[in-house]
Amino acid sequence: MSPEQLVKLNKLSQLFEEGVAGAEQIKELSELLSEINHLHEDPLLNSISPTR
């Protein structure tokens, strides 16, 4: 996970914790998690920069 992704995840997490997240934040979270999972599962990227 990149530093930018971590910042975005923390901001979205805060909105959900406060109970003020709406449809747009749900969409953003879904897209962000998809990006993170894609990077995590990419064998080429994992061989260059392992996340585990």
mmCIF file as Biopython writes it, N, C-alpha, C and O atoms, coordinates in Angstrom:
data_model
#
loop_
_atom_site.group_PDB
_atom_site.id
_atom_site.type_symbol
_atom_site.label_atom_id
_atom_site.label_alt_id
_atom_site.label_comp_id
_atom_site.label_asym_id
_atom_site.label_entity_id
_atom_site.label_seq_id
_atom_site.pdbx_PDB_ins_code
_atom_site.Cartn_x
_atom_site.Cartn_y
_atom_site.Cartn_z
_atom_site.occupancy
_atom_site.B_iso_or_equiv
_atom_site.auth_seq_id
_atom_site.auth_asym_id
_atom_site.pdbx_PDB_model_num
ATOM 1   N N  . MET A ? 1  ? 0.862   -1.172  0.000   1.0 0.0 1  A 1 
ATOM 2   C CA . MET A ? 1  ? 0.000   0.000   0.000   1.0 0.0 1  A 1 
ATOM 3   C C  . MET A ? 1  ? 0.907   1.233   0.000   1.0 0.0 1  A 1 
ATOM 4   O O  . MET A ? 1  ? 1.860   1.331   0.773   1.0 0.0 1  A 1 
ATOM 5   N N  . SER A ? 2  ? 0.585   2.144   -0.871  1.0 0.0 2  A 1 
ATOM 6   C CA . SER A ? 2  ? 1.374   3.373   -0.959  1.0 0.0 2  A 1 
ATOM 7   C C  . SER A ? 2  ? 1.003   4.321   0.183   1.0 0.0 2  A 1 
ATOM 8   O O  . SER A ? 2  ? -0.064  4.189   0.783   1.0 0.0 2  A 1 
ATOM 9   N N  . PRO A ? 3  ? 1.883   5.270   0.476   1.0 0.0 3  A 1 
ATOM 10  C CA . PRO A ? 3  ? 1.551   6.256   1.520   1.0 0.0 3  A 1 
ATOM 11  C C  . PRO A ? 3  ? 0.281   7.038   1.190   1.0 0.0 3  A 1 
ATOM 12  O O  . PRO A ? 3  ? -0.496  7.368   2.086   1.0 0.0 3  A 1 
ATOM 13  N N  . GLU A ? 4  ? 0.070   7.331   -0.083  1.0 0.0 4  A 1 
ATOM 14  C CA . GLU A ? 4  ? -1.133  8.062   -0.489  1.0 0.0 4  A 1 
ATOM 15  C C  . GLU A ? 4  ? -2.386  7.233   -0.238  1.0 0.0 4  A 1 
ATOM 16  O O  . GLU A ? 4  ? -3.407  7.750   0.215   1.0 0.0 4  A 1 
ATOM 17  N N  . GLN A ? 5  ? -2.296  5.947   -0.537  1.0 0.0 5  A 1 
ATOM 18  C CA . GLN A ? 5  ? -3.440  5.064   -0.307  1.0 0.0 5  A 1 
ATOM 19  C C  . GLN A ? 5  ? -3.741  4.945   1.185   1.0 0.0 5  A 1 
ATOM 20  O O  . GLN A ? 5  ? -4.904  4.903   1.587   1.0 0.0 5  A 1 
ATOM 21  N N  . LEU A ? 6  ? -2.700  4.892   1.996   1.0 0.0 6  A 1 
ATOM 22  C CA . LEU A ? 6  ? -2.894  4.801   3.434   1.0 0.0 6  A 1 
ATOM 23  C C  . LEU A ? 6  ? -3.583  6.054   3.975   1.0 0.0 6  A 1 
ATOM 24  O O  . LEU A ? 6  ? -4.475  5.956   4.817   1.0 0.0 6  A 1 
ATOM 25  N N  . VAL A ? 7  ? -3.173  7.226   3.497   1.0 0.0 7  A 1 
ATOM 26  C CA . VAL A ? 7  ? -3.804  8.479   3.931   1.0 0.0 7  A 1 
ATOM 27  C C  . VAL A ? 7  ? -5.281  8.478   3.547   1.0 0.0 7  A 1 
ATOM 28  O O  . VAL A ? 7  ? -6.141  8.829   4.355   1.0 0.0 7  A 1 
ATOM 29  N N  . LYS A ? 8  ? -5.566  8.079   2.304   1.0 0.0 8  A 1 
ATOM 30  C CA . LYS A ? 8  ? -6.955  8.055   1.840   1.0 0.0 8  A 1 
ATOM 31  C C  . LYS A ? 8  ? -7.784  7.055   2.652   1.0 0.0 8  A 1 
ATOM 32  O O  . LYS A ? 8  ? -8.928  7.333   3.012   1.0 0.0 8  A 1 
ATOM 33  N N  . LEU A ? 9  ? -7.197  5.895   2.933   1.0 0.0 9  A 1 
ATOM 34  C CA . LEU A ? 9  ? -7.901  4.879   3.717   1.0 0.0 9  A 1 
ATOM 35  C C  . LEU A ? 9  ? -8.197  5.396   5.128   1.0 0.0 9  A 1 
ATOM 36  O O  . LEU A ? 9  ? -9.285  5.172   5.658   1.0 0.0 9  A 1 
ATOM 37  N N  . ASN A ? 10 ? -7.236  6.080   5.728   1.0 0.0 10 A 1 
ATOM 38  C CA . ASN A ? 10 ? -7.450  6.633   7.073   1.0 0.0 10 A 1 
ATOM 39  C C  . ASN A ? 10 ? -8.560  7.683   7.074   1.0 0.0 10 A 1 
ATOM 40  O O  . ASN A ? 10 ? -9.381  7.714   7.991   1.0 0.0 10 A 1 
ATOM 41  N N  . LYS A ? 11 ? -8.589  8.540   6.054   1.0 0.0 11 A 1 
ATOM 42  C CA . LYS A ? 11 ? -9.634  9.569   5.975   1.0 0.0 11 A 1 
ATOM 43  C C  . LYS A ? 11 ? -11.011 8.935   5.799   1.0 0.0 11 A 1 
ATOM 44  O O  . LYS A ? 11 ? -11.977 9.339   6.446   1.0 0.0 11 A 1 
ATOM 45  N N  . LEU A ? 12 ? -11.092 7.937   4.916   1.0 0.0 12 A 1 
ATOM 46  C CA . LEU A ? 12 ? -12.371 7.256   4.708   1.0 0.0 12 A 1 
ATOM 47  C C  . LEU A ? 12 ? -12.795 6.511   5.969   1.0 0.0 12 A 1 
ATOM 48  O O  . LEU A ? 12 ? -13.971 6.519   6.334   1.0 0.0 12 A 1 
ATOM 49  N N  . SER A ? 13 ? -11.853 5.878   6.621   1.0 0.0 13 A 1 
ATOM 50  C CA . SER A ? 13 ? -12.148 5.154   7.851   1.0 0.0 13 A 1 
ATOM 51  C C  . SER A ? 13 ? -12.751 6.087   8.897   1.0 0.0 13 A 1 
ATOM 52  O O  . SER A ? 13 ? -13.706 5.727   9.585   1.0 0.0 13 A 1 
ATOM 53  N N  . GLN A ? 14 ? -12.196 7.266   9.007   1.0 0.0 14 A 1 
ATOM 54  C CA . GLN A ? 14 ? -12.699 8.238   9.972   1.0 0.0 14 A 1 
ATOM 55  C C  . GLN A ? 14 ? -14.150 8.615   9.667   1.0 0.0 14 A 1 
ATOM 56  O O  . GLN A ? 14 ? -14.975 8.714   10.575  1.0 0.0 14 A 1 
ATOM 57  N N  . LEU A ? 15 ? -14.452 8.821   8.395   1.0 0.0 15 A 1 
ATOM 58  C CA . LEU A ? 15 ? -15.817 9.168   8.005   1.0 0.0 15 A 1 
ATOM 59  C C  . LEU A ? 15 ? -16.793 8.047   8.361   1.0 0.0 15 A 1 
ATOM 60  O O  . LEU A ? 15 ? -17.905 8.303   8.824   1.0 0.0 15 A 1 
ATOM 61  N N  . PHE A ? 16 ? -16.366 6.801   8.140   1.0 0.0 16 A 1 
ATOM 62  C CA . PHE A ? 16 ? -17.230 5.671   8.482   1.0 0.0 16 A 1 
ATOM 63  C C  . PHE A ? 16 ? -17.414 5.562   9.990   1.0 0.0 16 A 1 
ATOM 64  O O  . PHE A ? 16 ? -18.519 5.293   10.462  1.0 0.0 16 A 1 
ATOM 65  N N  . GLU A ? 17 ? -16.346 5.769   10.745  1.0 0.0 17 A 1 
ATOM 66  C CA . GLU A ? 17 ? -16.439 5.711   12.203  1.0 0.0 17 A 1 
ATOM 67  C C  . GLU A ? 17 ? -17.392 6.778   12.744  1.0 0.0 17 A 1 
ATOM 68  O O  . GLU A ? 17 ? -18.114 6.542   13.712  1.0 0.0 17 A 1 
ATOM 69  N N  . GLU A ? 18 ? -17.388 7.945   12.114  1.0 0.0 18 A 1 
ATOM 70  C CA . GLU A ? 18 ? -18.251 9.040   12.550  1.0 0.0 18 A 1 
ATOM 71  C C  . GLU A ? 18 ? -19.688 8.869   12.070  1.0 0.0 18 A 1 
ATOM 72  O O  . GLU A ? 18 ? -20.583 9.602   12.491  1.0 0.0 18 A 1 
ATOM 73  N N  . GLY A ? 19 ? -19.901 7.902   11.190  1.0 0.0 19 A 1 
ATOM 74  C CA . GLY A ? 19 ? -21.239 7.650   10.680  1.0 0.0 19 A 1 
ATOM 75  C C  . GLY A ? 19 ? -21.714 8.648   9.646   1.0 0.0 19 A 1 
ATOM 76  O O  . GLY A ? 19 ? -22.915 8.786   9.417   1.0 0.0 19 A 1 
ATOM 77  N N  . VAL A ? 20 ? -20.771 9.349   9.014   1.0 0.0 20 A 1 
ATOM 78  C CA . VAL A ? 20 ? -21.154 10.374  8.042   1.0 0.0 20 A 1 
ATOM 79  C C  . VAL A ? 20 ? -20.795 9.992   6.604   1.0 0.0 20 A 1 
ATOM 80  O O  . VAL A ? 20 ? -20.975 10.793  5.687   1.0 0.0 20 A 1 
ATOM 81  N N  . ALA A ? 21 ? -20.292 8.779   6.406   1.0 0.0 21 A 1 
ATOM 82  C CA . ALA A ? 21 ? -19.942 8.343   5.057   1.0 0.0 21 A 1 
ATOM 83  C C  . ALA A ? 21 ? -21.205 8.108   4.244   1.0 0.0 21 A 1 
ATOM 84  O O  . ALA A ? 21 ? -22.187 7.551   4.736   1.0 0.0 21 A 1 
ATOM 85  N N  . GLY A ? 22 ? -21.161 8.540   3.002   1.0 0.0 22 A 1 
ATOM 86  C CA . GLY A ? 22 ? -22.295 8.360   2.108   1.0 0.0 22 A 1 
ATOM 87  C C  . GLY A ? 22 ? -21.924 7.476   0.927   1.0 0.0 22 A 1 
ATOM 88  O O  . GLY A ? 22 ? -20.904 6.787   0.940   1.0 0.0 22 A 1 
ATOM 89  N N  . ALA A ? 23 ? -22.762 7.510   -0.078  1.0 0.0 23 A 1 
ATOM 90  C CA . ALA A ? 23 ? -22.568 6.668   -1.257  1.0 0.0 23 A 1 
ATOM 91  C C  . ALA A ? 23 ? -21.228 6.948   -1.948  1.0 0.0 23 A 1 
ATOM 92  O O  . ALA A ? 23 ? -20.568 6.022   -2.420  1.0 0.0 23 A 1 
ATOM 93  N N  . GLU A ? 24 ? -20.833 8.207   -2.005  1.0 0.0 24 A 1 
ATOM 94  C CA . GLU A ? 24 ? -19.566 8.553   -2.671  1.0 0.0 24 A 1 
ATOM 95  C C  . GLU A ? 24 ? -18.371 7.956   -1.917  1.0 0.0 24 A 1 
ATOM 96  O O  . GLU A ? 24 ? -17.421 7.477   -2.537  1.0 0.0 24 A 1 
ATOM 97  N N  . GLN A ? 25 ? -18.419 7.986   -0.595  1.0 0.0 25 A 1 
ATOM 98  C CA . GLN A ? 25 ? -17.322 7.429   0.188   1.0 0.0 25 A 1 
ATOM 99  C C  . GLN A ? 25 ? -17.292 5.903   0.085   1.0 0.0 25 A 1 
ATOM 100 O O  . GLN A ? 25 ? -16.219 5.300   0.094   1.0 0.0 25 A 1 
ATOM 101 N N  . ILE A ? 26 ? -18.450 5.291   -0.010  1.0 0.0 26 A 1 
ATOM 102 C CA . ILE A ? 26 ? -18.506 3.838   -0.201  1.0 0.0 26 A 1 
ATOM 103 C C  . ILE A ? 26 ? -17.855 3.484   -1.529  1.0 0.0 26 A 1 
ATOM 104 O O  . ILE A ? 26 ? -17.082 2.530   -1.617  1.0 0.0 26 A 1 
ATOM 105 N N  . LYS A ? 27 ? -18.171 4.258   -2.560  1.0 0.0 27 A 1 
ATOM 106 C CA . LYS A ? 27 ? -17.563 4.032   -3.874  1.0 0.0 27 A 1 
ATOM 107 C C  . LYS A ? 27 ? -16.051 4.229   -3.808  1.0 0.0 27 A 1 
ATOM 108 O O  . LYS A ? 27 ? -15.301 3.419   -4.353  1.0 0.0 27 A 1 
ATOM 109 N N  . GLU A ? 28 ? -15.594 5.293   -3.149  1.0 0.0 28 A 1 
ATOM 110 C CA . GLU A ? 28 ? -14.159 5.553   -3.027  1.0 0.0 28 A 1 
ATOM 111 C C  . GLU A ? 28 ? -13.458 4.407   -2.296  1.0 0.0 28 A 1 
ATOM 112 O O  . GLU A ? 28 ? -12.384 3.966   -2.705  1.0 0.0 28 A 1 
ATOM 113 N N  . LEU A ? 29 ? -14.073 3.929   -1.214  1.0 0.0 29 A 1 
ATOM 114 C CA . LEU A ? 29 ? -13.482 2.840   -0.446  1.0 0.0 29 A 1 
ATOM 115 C C  . LEU A ? 29 ? -13.396 1.574   -1.295  1.0 0.0 29 A 1 
ATOM 116 O O  . LEU A ? 29 ? -12.380 0.879   -1.275  1.0 0.0 29 A 1 
ATOM 117 N N  . SER A ? 30 ? -14.438 1.280   -2.026  1.0 0.0 30 A 1 
ATOM 118 C CA . SER A ? 30 ? -14.451 0.106   -2.889  1.0 0.0 30 A 1 
ATOM 119 C C  . SER A ? 30 ? -13.338 0.183   -3.935  1.0 0.0 30 A 1 
ATOM 120 O O  . SER A ? 30 ? -12.629 -0.797  -4.167  1.0 0.0 30 A 1 
ATOM 121 N N  . GLU A ? 31 ? -13.189 1.341   -4.560  1.0 0.0 31 A 1 
ATOM 122 C CA . GLU A ? 31 ? -12.149 1.524   -5.571  1.0 0.0 31 A 1 
ATOM 123 C C  . GLU A ? 31 ? -10.757 1.426   -4.955  1.0 0.0 31 A 1 
ATOM 124 O O  . GLU A ? 31 ? -9.858  0.813   -5.530  1.0 0.0 31 A 1 
ATOM 125 N N  . LEU A ? 32 ? -10.588 2.028   -3.794  1.0 0.0 32 A 1 
ATOM 126 C CA . LEU A ? 32 ? -9.295  1.990   -3.111  1.0 0.0 32 A 1 
ATOM 127 C C  . LEU A ? 32 ? -8.916  0.565   -2.741  1.0 0.0 32 A 1 
ATOM 128 O O  . LEU A ? 32 ? -7.783  0.142   -2.972  1.0 0.0 32 A 1 
ATOM 129 N N  . LEU A ? 33 ? -9.855  -0.176  -2.169  1.0 0.0 33 A 1 
ATOM 130 C CA . LEU A ? 33 ? -9.570  -1.563  -1.794  1.0 0.0 33 A 1 
ATOM 131 C C  . LEU A ? 33 ? -9.273  -2.419  -3.020  1.0 0.0 33 A 1 
ATOM 132 O O  . LEU A ? 33 ? -8.444  -3.327  -2.960  1.0 0.0 33 A 1 
ATOM 133 N N  . SER A ? 34 ? -9.940  -2.133  -4.120  1.0 0.0 34 A 1 
ATOM 134 C CA . SER A ? 34 ? -9.677  -2.849  -5.361  1.0 0.0 34 A 1 
ATOM 135 C C  . SER A ? 34 ? -8.249  -2.585  -5.838  1.0 0.0 34 A 1 
ATOM 136 O O  . SER A ? 34 ? -7.549  -3.509  -6.252  1.0 0.0 34 A 1 
ATOM 137 N N  . GLU A ? 35 ? -7.823  -1.332  -5.781  1.0 0.0 35 A 1 
ATOM 138 C CA . GLU A ? 35 ? -6.452  -0.973  -6.161  1.0 0.0 35 A 1 
ATOM 139 C C  . GLU A ? 35 ? -5.443  -1.691  -5.268  1.0 0.0 35 A 1 
ATOM 140 O O  . GLU A ? 35 ? -4.468  -2.265  -5.755  1.0 0.0 35 A 1 
ATOM 141 N N  . ILE A ? 36 ? -5.684  -1.655  -3.972  1.0 0.0 36 A 1 
ATOM 142 C CA . ILE A ? 36 ? -4.766  -2.272  -3.017  1.0 0.0 36 A 1 
ATOM 143 C C  . ILE A ? 36 ? -4.689  -3.769  -3.261  1.0 0.0 36 A 1 
ATOM 144 O O  . ILE A ? 36 ? -3.596  -4.335  -3.293  1.0 0.0 36 A 1 
ATOM 145 N N  . ASN A ? 37 ? -5.833  -4.418  -3.433  1.0 0.0 37 A 1 
ATOM 146 C CA . ASN A ? 37 ? -5.853  -5.865  -3.671  1.0 0.0 37 A 1 
ATOM 147 C C  . ASN A ? 37 ? -5.189  -6.219  -4.985  1.0 0.0 37 A 1 
ATOM 148 O O  . ASN A ? 37 ? -4.503  -7.237  -5.072  1.0 0.0 37 A 1 
ATOM 149 N N  . HIS A ? 38 ? -5.376  -5.406  -6.007  1.0 0.0 38 A 1 
ATOM 150 C CA . HIS A ? 38 ? -4.763  -5.667  -7.308  1.0 0.0 38 A 1 
ATOM 151 C C  . HIS A ? 38 ? -3.243  -5.618  -7.184  1.0 0.0 38 A 1 
ATOM 152 O O  . HIS A ? 38 ? -2.552  -6.491  -7.710  1.0 0.0 38 A 1 
ATOM 153 N N  . LEU A ? 39 ? -2.722  -4.619  -6.501  1.0 0.0 39 A 1 
ATOM 154 C CA . LEU A ? 39 ? -1.273  -4.509  -6.319  1.0 0.0 39 A 1 
ATOM 155 C C  . LEU A ? 39 ? -0.744  -5.673  -5.494  1.0 0.0 39 A 1 
ATOM 156 O O  . LEU A ? 39 ? 0.335   -6.201  -5.760  1.0 0.0 39 A 1 
ATOM 157 N N  . HIS A ? 40 ? -1.513  -6.062  -4.496  1.0 0.0 40 A 1 
ATOM 158 C CA . HIS A ? 40 ? -1.096  -7.145  -3.618  1.0 0.0 40 A 1 
ATOM 159 C C  . HIS A ? 40 ? -1.037  -8.474  -4.368  1.0 0.0 40 A 1 
ATOM 160 O O  . HIS A ? 40 ? -0.208  -9.324  -4.042  1.0 0.0 40 A 1 
ATOM 161 N N  . GLU A ? 41 ? -1.892  -8.668  -5.357  1.0 0.0 41 A 1 
ATOM 162 C CA . GLU A ? 41 ? -1.981  -9.941  -6.071  1.0 0.0 41 A 1 
ATOM 163 C C  . GLU A ? 41 ? -1.122  -9.985  -7.329  1.0 0.0 41 A 1 
ATOM 164 O O  . GLU A ? 41 ? -0.990  -11.050 -7.932  1.0 0.0 41 A 1 
ATOM 165 N N  . ASP A ? 42 ? -0.535  -8.868  -7.746  1.0 0.0 42 A 1 
ATOM 166 C CA . ASP A ? 42 ? 0.242   -8.814  -8.983  1.0 0.0 42 A 1 
ATOM 167 C C  . ASP A ? 42 ? 1.612   -9.470  -8.764  1.0 0.0 42 A 1 
ATOM 168 O O  . ASP A ? 42 ? 2.436   -8.921  -8.032  1.0 0.0 42 A 1 
ATOM 169 N N  . PRO A ? 43 ? 1.875   -10.631 -9.382  1.0 0.0 43 A 1 
ATOM 170 C CA . PRO A ? 43 ? 3.129   -11.349 -9.137  1.0 0.0 43 A 1 
ATOM 171 C C  . PRO A ? 43 ? 4.371   -10.539 -9.536  1.0 0.0 43 A 1 
ATOM 172 O O  . PRO A ? 43 ? 5.393   -10.605 -8.854  1.0 0.0 43 A 1 
ATOM 173 N N  . LEU A ? 44 ? 4.292   -9.787  -10.617 1.0 0.0 44 A 1 
ATOM 174 C CA . LEU A ? 44 ? 5.440   -8.999  -11.052 1.0 0.0 44 A 1 
ATOM 175 C C  . LEU A ? 44 ? 5.776   -7.934  -10.018 1.0 0.0 44 A 1 
ATOM 176 O O  . LEU A ? 44 ? 6.937   -7.770  -9.642  1.0 0.0 44 A 1 
ATOM 177 N N  . LEU A ? 45 ? 4.769   -7.219  -9.563  1.0 0.0 45 A 1 
ATOM 178 C CA . LEU A ? 45 ? 5.011   -6.195  -8.553  1.0 0.0 45 A 1 
ATOM 179 C C  . LEU A ? 45 ? 5.487   -6.819  -7.246  1.0 0.0 45 A 1 
ATOM 180 O O  . LEU A ? 45 ? 6.352   -6.259  -6.572  1.0 0.0 45 A 1 
ATOM 181 N N  . ASN A ? 46 ? 4.939   -7.955  -6.889  1.0 0.0 46 A 1 
ATOM 182 C CA . ASN A ? 46 ? 5.359   -8.620  -5.658  1.0 0.0 46 A 1 
ATOM 183 C C  . ASN A ? 46 ? 6.804   -9.089  -5.733  1.0 0.0 46 A 1 
ATOM 184 O O  . ASN A ? 46 ? 7.505   -9.093  -4.721  1.0 0.0 46 A 1 
ATOM 185 N N  . SER A ? 47 ? 7.260   -9.487  -6.928  1.0 0.0 47 A 1 
ATOM 186 C CA . SER A ? 47 ? 8.641   -9.929  -7.053  1.0 0.0 47 A 1 
ATOM 187 C C  . SER A ? 47 ? 9.610   -8.752  -6.983  1.0 0.0 47 A 1 
ATOM 188 O O  . SER A ? 47 ? 10.761  -8.910  -6.577  1.0 0.0 47 A 1 
ATOM 189 N N  . ILE A ? 48 ? 9.138   -7.571  -7.381  1.0 0.0 48 A 1 
ATOM 190 C CA . ILE A ? 48 ? 9.976   -6.376  -7.332  1.0 0.0 48 A 1 
ATOM 191 C C  . ILE A ? 48 ? 9.948   -5.768  -5.934  1.0 0.0 48 A 1 
ATOM 192 O O  . ILE A ? 48 ? 10.986  -5.388  -5.392  1.0 0.0 48 A 1 
ATOM 193 N N  . SER A ? 49 ? 8.753   -5.679  -5.357  1.0 0.0 49 A 1 
ATOM 194 C CA . SER A ? 49 ? 8.576   -5.043  -4.051  1.0 0.0 49 A 1 
ATOM 195 C C  . SER A ? 49 ? 7.606   -5.865  -3.223  1.0 0.0 49 A 1 
ATOM 196 O O  . SER A ? 49 ? 6.413   -5.563  -3.187  1.0 0.0 49 A 1 
ATOM 197 N N  . PRO A ? 50 ? 8.102   -6.900  -2.558  1.0 0.0 50 A 1 
ATOM 198 C CA . PRO A ? 50 ? 7.195   -7.769  -1.784  1.0 0.0 50 A 1 
ATOM 199 C C  . PRO A ? 50 ? 6.464   -7.016  -0.685  1.0 0.0 50 A 1 
ATOM 200 O O  . PRO A ? 50 ? 7.030   -6.151  -0.017  1.0 0.0 50 A 1 
ATOM 201 N N  . THR A ? 51 ? 5.192   -7.363  -0.513  1.0 0.0 51 A 1 
ATOM 202 C CA . THR A ? 51 ? 4.386   -6.739  0.533   1.0 0.0 51 A 1 
ATOM 203 C C  . THR A ? 51 ? 4.226   -7.669  1.718   1.0 0.0 51 A 1 
ATOM 204 O O  . THR A ? 51 ? 3.632   -7.290  2.728   1.0 0.0 51 A 1 
ATOM 205 N N  . ARG A ? 52 ? 4.740   -8.863  1.610   1.0 0.0 52 A 1 
ATOM 206 C CA . ARG A ? 52 ? 4.610   -9.832  2.710   1.0 0.0 52 A 1 
ATOM 207 C C  . ARG A ? 52 ? 5.942   -10.050 3.370   1.0 0.0 52 A 1 
ATOM 208 O O  . ARG A ? 52 ? 6.041   -10.830 4.317   1.0 0.0 52 A 1 
#
